[in-house]
Amino acid sequence: MKNPLQRGLKRVAHRFISPKLLKHQIALRNWRRGEIEIRYLRQLVSNDKAAIDVGAFLGAYTYFLSKLTPYVHAFEPQQSCCEFLRRAYTKQVTIYDCALSNYEGVVAMRDGGGKQPNQGASLSSGEKSTARHSAVNNVADVTVRRLDDFALENIGFIKIDAEGEETNVLEGAAETLRVNRPTLLIEIEQRHRQGDIYDVFRDIEAKGYRGEFIIDNEFRSLTSFSVEHHQHARLAGDKSKPYINNFIFRPV
């Protein structure tokens, strides 16, 4: 949790520093203190195939994917994030200002309408609709599409951070997965799901994938993952336990 001074400095940086410069600072911060999977992207991506960043936010993954792959397709529903990304990345990256799921329409997304980006903004708290609603109480209407609608080709890697919407994103990407067989990096947390997290793992592996996660700087088989040990314990306050929420699925 950032203290008020840190939050204030971050707001000032985003207001006065050029996105072209700020993207490097964001990348460095995430390399040092962000998700460990960023450091292993070179082992996950294909340097001759494009990558997809679902839930790009301010581009922590977009930055490194743009260095490792020939092209990046970045999807982000928050308009403030999209404006930042478009100013930060003028080459080799296409920004799509929409959310991804398994349907096409408009959703009222909580915490997506403020001027400051919200990393926890999610369709899961929204309400599906085919007509626009008025944005009130920091609720923004966002367009929702299926990844398959874009018919993207030569895809070697997809990262998904959708705050509980990941299974719907995959359902809407069925044809993309079938044709391209990309490696997947997906954030999956039991606290964001009504069903069992292990059912999600089984569904993805049934598509012809093998699951892994990174712990202690090693790739471990998904069979050694325990939701009690690797998620619930840390959330219950045991800081000696790791918190694993990113999972790698390689095509087999």
Secondary structure, DSSP 8 states (H G I E B T S, - for coil): ---HHHHHHHHHHHHHS-HHHHHHHHHHHHHHHS-GGGGGGGGTS-TTSEEEEES-TTTHHHHHHHHHSS-EEEE---HHHHHHHHHH--SSEEEE-SEE-SS-EEEEEET-SSSS--TT--GGGS-EESS-----SSEEEEEEE-GGGG---SEEEEEE--TT-HHHHHHTTHHHHHHH--EEEEE--GGG-SS-HHHHHHHHHTTTEEEEEEETTEEEEGGG--HIIIIIHHHTT-TTS----EEEEEE-
